[in-house]
Amino acid sequence: MTTTVDAATAPAAAVAAAGATVWLTGLPSAGKTTIALALADRLRAEGHRVEILDGDEIRTFLSAGLGFSPEDRDTNIQRIGFVAELLASNGVKVLAPVIAPYAASRAAVAARHAEQGTPYLEVHVATPVEVCSERDVKGLYAKQAAGEISGLTGVDDPYEAPTAPDLRIQAHTQPVADSAAALHALLTERGLA
């Protein structure tokens, strides 16, 4: 079981050894993975063990065969949440840039972490759909507009934005470094960085 570490009184090694899950939720192309990568670099430079559980990679390897029905999406989120908690409870800072469109799925992951005493932070990367569709990193918005795909989160499938996240990042209004710094500040405030 991981306990909260007071960064003001604990040695740096103890803070670096404290695990936690940072769940970055938001629309496709919101900037979740980009922020996670920037934060991971900084945390590693400070001596933290860090893993990124990217939603796209997990779908390829851990959740292959799942579709995008609400049930499959929930199963995918629960699998990622299980792995995240397992790693975090063993001293790893887990960054999970995952859409996780349904509030109930995210709440179940948070509850699992709470049951195990593992720190969990929910971060909403609140980039508006209009900006995401302009970025369209993977071409999903263009495919949806052309009728090639359906069920795109935030367009023709629901995205339930967090009502009270630990941090809300307006990634479209600031550089990536500033978004990562805001998240690092939260981790520091919570005694996790």
C-alpha positions in Angstrom: 0.0 0.0 0.0 1.3 3.4 -0.9 0.9 6.3 1.5 1.0 10.0 0.9 4.4 11.5 1.3 4.9 15.0 2.7 7.4 16.5 0.3 8.3 19.3 2.8 9.6 16.8 5.4 10.5 13.6 3.4 13.8 13.0 1.8 13.9 13.4 -2.0 14.4 9.6 -2.4 11.1 9.0 -0.5 9.2 11.4 -2.7 10.8 9.8 -5.9 9.8 6.4 -4.6 6.1 7.3 -4.0 3.9 6.0 -6.8 0.8 7.6 -8.2 -1.5 7.5 -11.1 -2.2 10.7 -13.1 -5.1 10.1 -15.4 -5.3 12.7 -18.3 -8.7 12.6 -19.8 -10.0 14.7 -22.7 -11.1 14.5 -26.3 -9.1 13.0 -29.1 -6.3 15.4 -30.1 -6.7 17.4 -26.9 -2.9 17.1 -26.1 -3.1 14.4 -23.4 -0.1 12.3 -24.7 2.0 15.4 -25.6 1.6 16.7 -22.0 2.3 13.3 -20.5 5.5 12.9 -22.6 6.7 16.4 -21.4 5.9 15.6 -17.8 7.5 12.2 -18.0 10.8 13.7 -19.2 10.9 16.1 -16.2 10.0 13.5 -13.7 12.6 11.0 -15.0 15.2 13.8 -14.8 14.3 14.2 -11.2 14.8 10.5 -10.5 11.3 9.2 -10.6 10.3 5.9 -12.2 7.7 6.8 -14.8 5.5 4.8 -17.2 3.1 6.2 -19.7 0.0 4.0 -20.4 -1.1 5.5 -23.7 -4.7 4.7 -24.7 -3.8 3.9 -28.3 -0.9 1.6 -27.3 -3.0 -0.2 -24.7 -5.8 -0.8 -27.2 -3.2 -2.4 -29.5 -1.6 -4.7 -27.0 -3.7 -5.1 -23.9 -7.2 -4.6 -25.2 -6.9 -5.9 -28.8 -10.2 -7.2 -30.0 -12.3 -4.6 -28.0 -14.5 -2.3 -30.0 -15.9 1.1 -29.1 -19.3 0.1 -27.6 -19.9 1.6 -24.2 -19.2 -1.8 -22.6 -15.9 -2.3 -24.5 -14.8 1.2 -23.7 -15.5 0.6 -20.0 -13.6 -2.7 -20.1 -10.6 -1.0 -21.7 -10.6 1.7 -19.0 -10.8 -0.8 -16.2 -7.9 -2.8 -17.7 -5.8 0.4 -17.9 -6.8 1.4 -14.4 -5.9 -2.0 -13.0 -2.4 -1.9 -14.6 -2.0 1.8 -13.5 -2.8 1.0 -9.9 -0.5 -2.1 -9.9 2.4 0.0 -11.1 1.6 3.0 -8.9 1.3 0.8 -5.8 4.9 -0.3 -6.6 6.4 3.2 -6.7 5.9 4.1 -10.3 4.5 7.5 -11.5 1.9 6.3 -14.0 0.7 8.8 -16.6 -2.4 7.6 -18.4 -3.3 9.8 -21.3 -6.6 8.1 -22.1 -9.9 9.6 -23.4 -12.0 7.6 -20.9 -15.2 9.3 -22.0 -17.5 8.0 -19.3 -17.6 9.5 -15.8 -18.6 6.2 -14.2 -15.6 4.4 -15.7 -13.2 7.0 -14.4 -14.9 6.9 -11.0 -14.4 3.1 -10.8 -10.7 3.5 -11.5 -10.4 6.2 -8.9 -12.3 4.0 -6.4 -10.0 1.1 -7.0 -7.0 3.3 -6.3 -8.6 4.6 -3.1 -9.4 1.1 -1.9 -5.7 0.2 -2.3 -4.5 3.5 -0.8 -2.8 4.5 -4.0 -2.7 8.2 -5.0 -4.8 9.1 -8.0 -5.2 12.4 -9.8 -7.7 13.1 -12.5 -6.6 15.8 -14.9 -9.0 17.2 -17.6 -7.2 18.4 -20.7 -10.0 20.7 -21.7 -9.3 21.5 -25.3 -12.5 22.4 -27.1 -13.7 20.0 -29.9 -13.3 22.8 -32.4 -9.6 23.0 -31.6 -9.2 19.2 -31.5 -10.8 18.9 -34.9 -8.4 21.4 -36.4 -5.4 19.5 -34.8 -6.8 16.2 -35.9 -3.5 14.4 -35.1 -4.8 11.0 -36.3 -7.2 12.1 -38.9 -10.2 10.9 -36.9 -12.3 14.1 -37.2 -11.8 14.2 -41.0 -12.8 10.5 -41.3 -15.9 11.1 -39.1 -16.9 14.2 -41.2 -16.5 12.1 -44.4 -18.7 9.4 -43.0 -15.9 6.8 -42.9 -16.2 6.3 -39.1 -18.8 6.9 -36.5 -18.7 6.9 -32.7 -16.1 9.6 -32.4 -15.9 10.8 -28.8 -17.1 14.3 -28.4 -18.7 14.4 -31.9 -21.2 11.6 -32.3 -20.4 9.7 -29.1 -20.6 11.3 -25.7 -17.7 12.7 -23.6 -18.6 13.3 -20.0 -16.2 16.0 -18.9 -15.1 15.7 -15.3 -17.0 18.0 -13.0 -14.4 18.3 -10.3 -11.0 17.2 -11.6 -7.8 17.6 -9.5 -6.6 19.9 -12.3 -8.2 21.3 -15.5 -5.7 22.3 -18.2 -6.7 24.6 -21.0 -4.0 23.2 -23.2 -5.1 25.1 -26.3 -4.3 28.4 -24.5 -0.7 27.7 -23.4 2.5 26.0 -24.5 3.0 22.3 -23.7 5.7 23.2 -21.2 3.3 25.3 -19.2 0.7 22.6 -19.2 3.3 20.0 -18.0 4.6 22.5 -15.4 1.0 23.0 -14.0 0.7 19.3 -13.6 4.1 19.0 -12.0 3.1 21.8 -9.6 0.0 19.7 -8.6 2.2 16.6 -8.0 4.5 18.7 -5.9 1.6 20.2 -3.9 0.4 16.7 -3.2 3.8 15.5 -2.1 4.3 13.3 -5.1 7.1 15.1 -7.0 
